[in-house]
Amino acid sequence: MRVLLLTVGGSDEPIVKSIRHYQPDRVIFFCTETKGPAKGTEEMVDGEGKVCGRNRERPSIVAQTQLRESSYKVVLVEPDDPFHCYRLALEEIEALLQDDHEVIIDYTGGTKSMSVGLASAGIEYPECQLSIVSALRTDLIKVKDGMERVSKLPVNKVYIERQIGVWRSLTQSRDYEAAGEIIHKLSTYGHIEDTEEFNRMDYLTRGFAEWDRFNYKGAAKFIEVYKQLPEIGPYNTTVKQLARIIEFVEKWSPDDRQRPPGEGFLLVYDVLKNAERKADRGFYDDAVSRIYRGVEMYAQFCLMTGNPRLKSDEIDVGALPEEWQEHYEKKRNPINKKVQIGLKECYQLLKQTQHPVGEVWGQWENRVTDVLQIRNYSYLAHGLNPVTKEQYEEVNHTIWRFIDECDRKLKFKKGLKHYQQLPMKL
């Protein structure tokens, strides 16, 4: 069903022209009510006798357009309150669109406040078609009666600009997933004038959303397209390194003497930066879980690149000093026949094998294990306690200092403190 929403002002002719042009199945008139000496416009819609025209020489709009009583509705609004008209129009539009009706908004008539209210409500929904009855002006006063023509307006331009503003706000908070939803919806509406700019927004948003999900290979595919941009080039380099590190870990064996790509342990730094992003949005449980994973991962990389070279989920007991072999042999899983160790045991093993990070662990063990108890008793681990902002900050502060000291012990030129956070502007 085609529904035409109109504001009714002092002249009936543009309204009649719009109704005849669109031939709607239903019309909703937004009018002002007559209150004492203040004449409203509701009478022009369906008043008795001749109620339209400067000299009241024409019958009502309903009579002129031969609308049936069941095919129109009158909504009374305040003449000088645009928000009143906006709220009432929004209710009508939402109900109509929910039932999949075609909605046309004509804000030609009425007071300026009424026109602003109805047009603003229409702009909220790109599905609506905005229309205005206009004509060539022959003087500075008004459009001459009988010279009107109906013009459609590109409502989606206004909607797109507003939504791009929302997109910018979301990217500034590094909520790339939600920002990507905005771009996806925009791509389904109307004509995008600057397709090159829109494509850049789309690809980079999708790229950093994939990065935020640790899908580095998927992220690189989108980000590489804009690697020539100075602000994107460094991220392109980093995300490709991260993707190669994933391949390195998947193919790694104790006989592999190569180090992971990049300076330092980039996967660790990335998961800790990811934790920061979660905390910035108030997801403190998620943040401390990621921090815990980062601490665990650091020890795993140390074992893989140390002497002997070991894998935490499949310890080669025979590669350990003889005096420790019996201790670790007791940890062998009777089902999968593997010796697998967790975070704390990884660092203890580094200490036993005299790895440089094992020495740092000896100094930090109590502090690190204390703050990680917050994660252990959190809702996402083994408890029911939600993590507070203060607890997250305590965990984050302690772990960053610990990791930084480990980086310095390993003499990394670029460690955690040099790792770049994802961008707030795309």
SEKERO-643013 format. One record per residue (C-alpha): residue in three letters; x, y, z; chain. Coordinates in steps of 0.25 Angstrom, whole numbers, always signed. Last residue first. Layout:
SITE    r      X      Y      Z  c
SITE  ala      X      Y      Z  A
...
END
This chain:
SITE    r      X      Y      Z  c
SITE  leu   +161    +20    +37  A
SITE  lys   +162    +27    +50  A
SITE  met   +163    +21    +64  A
SITE  pro   +175    +12    +59  A
SITE  leu   +180     -1    +65  A
SITE  gln   +190     +0    +77  A
SITE  gln   +204     +0    +72  A
SITE  tyr   +215     -8    +79  A
SITE  his   +227     +0    +85  A
SITE  lys   +223     -3    +99  A
SITE  leu   +222    -18    +97  A
SITE  gly   +236    -20    +91  A
SITE  lys   +244    -13    +80  A
SITE  lys   +259    -14    +82  A
SITE  phe   +257    -28    +89  A
SITE  lys   +269    -30    +99  A
SITE  leu   +263    -43   +105  A
SITE  lys   +264    -37   +119  A
SITE  arg   +258    -24   +113  A
SITE  asp   +246    -32   +108  A
SITE  cys   +244    -39   +121  A
SITE  glu   +244    -26   +128  A
SITE  asp   +234    -21   +119  A
SITE  ile   +225    -33   +121  A
SITE  phe   +226    -32   +136  A
SITE  arg   +222    -17   +135  A
SITE  trp   +211    -20   +126  A
SITE  ile   +206    -31   +135  A
SITE  thr   +205    -22   +147  A
SITE  his   +198    -10   +141  A
SITE  asn   +188    -19   +134  A
SITE  val   +184    -27   +146  A
SITE  glu   +182    -15   +155  A
SITE  glu   +175     -8   +144  A
SITE  tyr   +166    -20   +142  A
SITE  gln   +163    -20   +157  A
SITE  glu   +159     -5   +157  A
SITE  lys   +150     -7   +145  A
SITE  thr   +143    -18   +152  A
SITE  val   +143    -33   +148  A
SITE  pro   +130    -40   +150  A
SITE  asn   +131    -51   +161  A
SITE  leu   +125    -65   +158  A
SITE  gly   +137    -73   +158  A
SITE  his   +146    -83   +149  A
SITE  ala   +149    -75   +137  A
SITE  leu   +139    -66   +130  A
SITE  tyr   +132    -62   +142  A
SITE  ser   +145    -57   +149  A
SITE  tyr   +152    -65   +160  A
SITE  asn   +163    -69   +152  A
SITE  arg   +164    -56   +145  A
SITE  ile   +166    -49   +159  A
SITE  gln   +175    -59   +163  A
SITE  leu   +184    -54   +152  A
SITE  val   +187    -42   +161  A
SITE  asp   +194    -51   +171  A
SITE  thr   +201    -60   +161  A
SITE  val   +208    -48   +155  A
SITE  arg   +212    -42   +168  A
SITE  asn   +217    -55   +174  A
SITE  glu   +225    -59   +162  A
SITE  trp   +231    -46   +159  A
SITE  gln   +246    -48   +164  A
SITE  gly   +247    -63   +160  A
SITE  trp   +239    -60   +147  A
SITE  val   +250    -50   +143  A
SITE  glu   +261    -61   +145  A
SITE  gly   +252    -71   +137  A
SITE  val   +252    -60   +126  A
SITE  pro   +267    -62   +124  A
SITE  his   +265    -77   +123  A
SITE  gln   +272    -85   +133  A
SITE  thr   +266    -98   +130  A
SITE  gln   +259    -99   +143  A
SITE  lys   +254    -85   +142  A
SITE  leu   +248    -87   +129  A
SITE  leu   +242   -100   +134  A
SITE  gln   +236    -91   +146  A
SITE  tyr   +230    -82   +135  A
SITE  cys   +223    -93   +128  A
SITE  glu   +218    -99   +140  A
SITE  lys   +211    -86   +144  A
SITE  leu   +204    -85   +130  A
SITE  gly   +200    -99   +128  A
SITE  ile   +207   -112   +125  A
SITE  gln   +205   -124   +115  A
SITE  val   +212   -137   +115  A
SITE  lys   +205   -145   +104  A
SITE  lys   +200   -159   +105  A
SITE  asn   +187   -155    +99  A
SITE  ile   +179   -163   +110  A
SITE  pro   +188   -165   +121  A
SITE  asn   +193   -151   +121  A
SITE  arg   +208   -150   +125  A
SITE  lys   +210   -142   +137  A
SITE  lys   +218   -153   +144  A
SITE  glu   +228   -152   +133  A
SITE  tyr   +230   -137   +137  A
SITE  his   +236   -141   +151  A
SITE  glu   +244   -153   +145  A
SITE  gln   +251   -145   +135  A
SITE  trp   +255   -134   +144  A
SITE  glu   +268   -140   +149  A
SITE  glu   +272   -144   +135  A
SITE  pro   +272   -130   +129  A
SITE  leu   +261   -129   +119  A
SITE  ala   +261   -133   +105  A
SITE  gly   +256   -147   +108  A
SITE  val   +243   -141   +114  A
SITE  asp   +239   -135   +101  A
SITE  ile   +228   -127   +105  A
SITE  glu   +215   -127    +97  A
SITE  asp   +206   -116   +100  A
SITE  ser   +217   -107   +105  A
SITE  lys   +226   -109    +93  A
SITE  leu   +240   -109    +96  A
SITE  arg   +254   -104    +90  A
SITE  pro   +265   -108   +100  A
SITE  asn   +270    -97   +100  A
SITE  gly   +260    -86    +97  A
SITE  thr   +252    -82    +85  A
SITE  met   +240    -91    +87  A
SITE  leu   +241    -90   +102  A
SITE  cys   +241    -75   +102  A
SITE  phe   +230    -75    +92  A
SITE  gln   +221    -83   +102  A
SITE  ala   +225    -74   +113  A
SITE  tyr   +220    -62   +106  A
SITE  met   +207    -69   +102  A
SITE  glu   +203    -71   +116  A
SITE  val   +205    -57   +119  A
SITE  gly   +197    -53   +107  A
SITE  arg   +186    -63   +110  A
SITE  tyr   +184    -57   +124  A
SITE  ile   +184    -43   +118  A
SITE  arg   +173    -48   +109  A
SITE  ser   +164    -54   +120  A
SITE  val   +167    -40   +128  A
SITE  ala   +161    -33   +116  A
SITE  asp   +149    -41   +114  A
SITE  asp   +145    -40   +129  A
SITE  tyr   +147    -25   +128  A
SITE  phe   +138    -23   +116  A
SITE  gly   +136     -8   +119  A
SITE  arg   +138     -2   +104  A
SITE  asp   +152     +2   +108  A
SITE  ala   +155    -11   +115  A
SITE  lys   +152    -19   +102  A
SITE  arg   +162    -10    +94  A
SITE  glu   +172    -11   +105  A
SITE  ala   +171    -27   +104  A
SITE  asn   +173    -26    +89  A
SITE  lys   +186    -18    +92  A
SITE  leu   +190    -30   +101  A
SITE  val   +186    -40    +90  A
SITE  asp   +195    -32    +80  A
SITE  tyr   +207    -32    +90  A
SITE  val   +207    -47    +91  A
SITE  leu   +205    -49    +77  A
SITE  leu   +217    -40    +74  A
SITE  phe   +227    -47    +82  A
SITE  gly   +240    -38    +80  A
SITE  glu   +244    -33    +67  A
SITE  gly   +237    -39    +55  A
SITE  pro   +236    -53    +50  A
SITE  pro   +237    -64    +60  A
SITE  arg   +251    -69    +62  A
SITE  gln   +257    -80    +53  A
SITE  arg   +264    -92    +59  A
SITE  asp   +253   -102    +55  A
SITE  asp   +257   -116    +61  A
SITE  pro   +248   -114    +73  A
SITE  ser   +236   -114    +62  A
SITE  trp   +228   -102    +57  A
SITE  lys   +218   -103    +46  A
SITE  glu   +206    -97    +53  A
SITE  val   +215    -87    +61  A
SITE  phe   +221    -82    +48  A
SITE  glu   +208    -81    +41  A
SITE  ile   +202    -73    +53  A
SITE  ile   +215    -64    +52  A
SITE  arg   +213    -62    +37  A
SITE  ala   +199    -56    +40  A
SITE  leu   +205    -47    +51  A
SITE  gln   +216    -42    +42  A
SITE  lys   +205    -39    +31  A
SITE  val   +197    -31    +41  A
SITE  thr   +210    -23    +45  A
SITE  thr   +214    -19    +31  A
SITE  asn   +200    -15    +27  A
SITE  tyr   +198     -7    +40  A
SITE  pro   +211     +1    +37  A
SITE  gly   +205     +4    +23  A
SITE  ile   +192     +9    +28  A
SITE  glu   +195    +23    +33  A
SITE  pro   +205    +26    +21  A
SITE  leu   +194    +21    +11  A
SITE  gln   +201    +11     +1  A
SITE  lys   +196     -1     +9  A
SITE  tyr   +182     +2     +5  A
SITE  val   +179    -11     -2  A
SITE  glu   +188    -18     +8  A
SITE  ile   +177    -15    +19  A
SITE  phe   +166    -24    +13  A
SITE  lys   +174    -37    +11  A
SITE  ala   +183    -35    +23  A
SITE  ala   +171    -36    +32  A
SITE  gly   +167    -49    +27  A
SITE  lys   +181    -54    +30  A
SITE  tyr   +181    -48    +43  A
SITE  asn   +168    -54    +48  A
SITE  phe   +171    -50    +63  A
SITE  arg   +156    -45    +64  A
SITE  asp   +161    -30    +65  A
SITE  trp   +169    -33    +53  A
SITE  glu   +156    -37    +46  A
SITE  ala   +149    -24    +50  A
SITE  phe   +162    -17    +46  A
SITE  gly   +160    -22    +31  A
SITE  arg   +145    -20    +31  A
SITE  thr   +147     -6    +35  A
SITE  leu   +158     -4    +25  A
SITE  tyr   +151    -10    +13  A
SITE  asp   +138     -2    +16  A
SITE  met   +144    +11    +18  A
SITE  arg   +153    +10     +6  A
SITE  asn   +141     +5     -2  A
SITE  phe   +133    +17     +2  A
SITE  glu   +144    +27     -1  A
SITE  glu   +145    +21    -15  A
SITE  thr   +130    +21    -17  A
SITE  asp   +128    +35    -14  A
SITE  glu   +114    +37    -18  A
SITE  ile   +107    +25    -12  A
SITE  his    +94    +23    -18  A
SITE  gly    +82    +17    -11  A
SITE  tyr    +83     +8     +1  A
SITE  thr    +88     -6     +2  A
SITE  ser   +103     -1     +4  A
SITE  leu    +99     +7    +15  A
SITE  lys    +94     -5    +23  A
SITE  his   +108    -12    +21  A
SITE  ile   +115     +1    +25  A
SITE  ile   +107     +2    +38  A
SITE  glu   +110    -13    +41  A
SITE  gly   +125    -10    +39  A
SITE  ala   +125     +0    +50  A
SITE  ala   +118     -9    +60  A
SITE  glu   +130    -19    +57  A
SITE  tyr   +140     -8    +57  A
SITE  asp   +137     -4    +71  A
SITE  arg   +151     +4    +72  A
SITE  ser   +144    +15    +80  A
SITE  gln   +148    +25    +69  A
SITE  thr   +143    +14    +59  A
SITE  leu   +129    +15    +66  A
SITE  ser   +128    +30    +65  A
SITE  arg   +133    +30    +51  A
SITE  trp   +122    +20    +47  A
SITE  val   +112    +29    +54  A
SITE  gly   +116    +41    +46  A
SITE  ile   +115    +32    +33  A
SITE  gln   +101    +29    +37  A
SITE  arg    +97    +43    +38  A
SITE  glu   +103    +46    +24  A
SITE  ile    +96    +33    +18  A
SITE  tyr    +83    +38    +24  A
SITE  val    +84    +52    +17  A
SITE  lys    +88    +46     +4  A
SITE  asn    +77    +35     +5  A
SITE  val    +67    +46     +5  A
SITE  pro    +70    +49    -10  A
SITE  leu    +58    +58    -12  A
SITE  lys    +46    +56    -21  A
SITE  ser    +40    +68    -28  A
SITE  val    +25    +71    -30  A
SITE  arg    +22    +83    -39  A
SITE  glu    +15    +96    -35  A
SITE  met    +11   +107    -45  A
SITE  gly     -4   +107    -42  A
SITE  asp     -3   +116    -30  A
SITE  lys    +10   +124    -30  A
SITE  val    +21   +120    -21  A
SITE  lys    +23   +131    -11  A
SITE  ile    +28   +145     -8  A
SITE  leu    +41   +148    -15  A
SITE  asp    +35   +148    -29  A
SITE  thr    +33   +139    -41  A
SITE  arg    +38   +127    -33  A
SITE  leu    +39   +115    -42  A
SITE  ala    +31   +103    -36  A
SITE  ser    +31    +94    -24  A
SITE  val    +23    +82    -18  A
SITE  ile    +33    +75     -9  A
SITE  ser    +35    +60     -7  A
SITE  leu    +43    +51     +2  A
SITE  gln    +43    +36     -1  A
SITE  cys    +44    +27    +12  A
SITE  glu    +52    +15    +12  A
SITE  pro    +64    +23    +16  A
SITE  tyr    +57    +24    +30  A
SITE  glu    +61    +35    +40  A
SITE  ile    +60    +45    +28  A
SITE  gly    +45    +44    +29  A
SITE  ala    +44    +48    +43  A
SITE  ser    +53    +60    +40  A
SITE  ala    +44    +64    +28  A
SITE  leu    +31    +63    +37  A
SITE  gly    +37    +72    +48  A
SITE  val    +44    +82    +39  A
SITE  ser    +31    +84    +31  A
SITE  met    +23    +85    +44  A
SITE  ser    +32    +96    +49  A
SITE  lys    +32   +103    +36  A
SITE  thr    +17   +104    +37  A
SITE  gly     +9    +95    +28  A
SITE  gly    +10    +91    +14  A
SITE  thr    +22    +85     +5  A
SITE  tyr    +26    +74    +15  A
SITE  asp    +22    +62     +6  A
SITE  ile    +27    +49    +11  A
SITE  ile    +24    +36     +3  A
SITE  val    +24    +23    +10  A
SITE  glu    +22    +10     +3  A
SITE  his    +16     +0    +12  A
SITE  asp    +24    -12    +18  A
SITE  asp    +16    -14    +31  A
SITE  gln    +27    -10    +39  A
SITE  leu    +29     +2    +30  A
SITE  leu    +15     +7    +33  A
SITE  ala    +16     +6    +48  A
SITE  glu    +30    +13    +48  A
SITE  ile    +25    +24    +39  A
SITE  glu    +13    +27    +48  A
SITE  glu    +20    +27    +61  A
SITE  leu    +31    +36    +54  A
SITE  ala    +21    +46    +50  A
SITE  leu    +15    +47    +64  A
SITE  arg    +29    +50    +69  A
SITE  tyr    +34    +59    +58  A
SITE  cys    +21    +67    +59  A
SITE  his    +23    +70    +74  A
SITE  phe    +38    +72    +72  A
SITE  pro    +35    +83    +62  A
SITE  asp    +27    +91    +72  A
SITE  asp    +21   +104    +66  A
SITE  pro     +8    +99    +59  A
SITE  glu     +5    +88    +70  A
SITE  val     +0    +76    +63  A
SITE  leu    -13    +69    +60  A
SITE  val    -13    +56    +52  A
SITE  val    -24    +55    +41  A
SITE  lys    -26    +41    +34  A
SITE  tyr    -29    +37    +20  A
SITE  ser    -34    +25    +12  A
SITE  ser    -46    +21    +21  A
SITE  glu    -53    +34    +18  A
SITE  arg    -52    +33     +3  A
SITE  leu    -43    +43     -4  A
SITE  gln    -49    +50    -16  A
SITE  thr    -37    +58    -18  A
SITE  gln    -45    +72    -18  A
SITE  ala    -54    +67     -7  A
SITE  val    -43    +62     +2  A
SITE  ile    -35    +75     +0  A
SITE  ser    -48    +83     +4  A
SITE  pro    -56    +91     -5  A
SITE  arg    -51   +103    -13  A
SITE  glu    -54   +118    -13  A
SITE  arg    -50   +121     +1  A
SITE  asn    -45   +135     -3  A
SITE  arg    -30   +131     -1  A
SITE  gly    -33   +117     -5  A
SITE  cys    -40   +105     +3  A
SITE  val    -52   +104    +12  A
SITE  lys    -64   +104     +2  A
SITE  gly    -74    +95     +8  A
SITE  glu    -72    +85    +20  A
SITE  gly    -58    +83    +25  A
SITE  asp    -50    +71    +21  A
SITE  val    -35    +75    +20  A
SITE  met    -36    +90    +20  A
SITE  glu    -43    +90    +33  A
SITE  glu    -31    +83    +39  A
SITE  thr    -23    +96    +36  A
SITE  gly    -24   +103    +49  A
SITE  lys    -30   +117    +51  A
SITE  ala    -26   +124    +64  A
SITE  pro    -38   +132    +68  A
SITE  gly    -42   +121    +78  A
SITE  lys    -33   +109    +76  A
SITE  thr    -34   +103    +62  A
SITE  glu    -25    +90    +61  A
SITE  thr    -12    +90    +53  A
SITE  cys    -11    +79    +42  A
SITE  phe     -3    +67    +39  A
SITE  phe    -11    +59    +28  A
SITE  ile     -9    +44    +26  A
SITE  val    -13    +39    +12  A
SITE  arg    -16    +25     +8  A
SITE  asp    -16    +17     -5  A
SITE  pro     -7    +28    -11  A
SITE  gln    -10    +34    -25  A
SITE  tyr     +4    +40    -25  A
SITE  his     +2    +52    -35  A
SITE  arg    -13    +54    -30  A
SITE  ile     -9    +54    -16  A
SITE  ser     +3    +64    -19  A
SITE  lys     -5    +73    -27  A
SITE  val    -16    +74    -16  A
SITE  ile     -6    +77     -6  A
SITE  pro     +1    +88    -14  A
SITE  glu    -13    +94    -17  A
SITE  asp    -18    +95     -3  A
SITE  ser    -10   +107     +2  A
SITE  gly    -10   +111    +16  A
SITE  gly     -3    +99    +22  A
SITE  val     -5    +84    +22  A
SITE  thr     +7    +75    +25  A
SITE  leu     +6    +62    +17  A
SITE  leu     +8    +47    +19  A
SITE  leu     +5    +39     +6  A
SITE  val     +3    +24     +8  A
SITE  arg     +5    +14     -4  A
SITE  met     +0     +0     +0  A
END
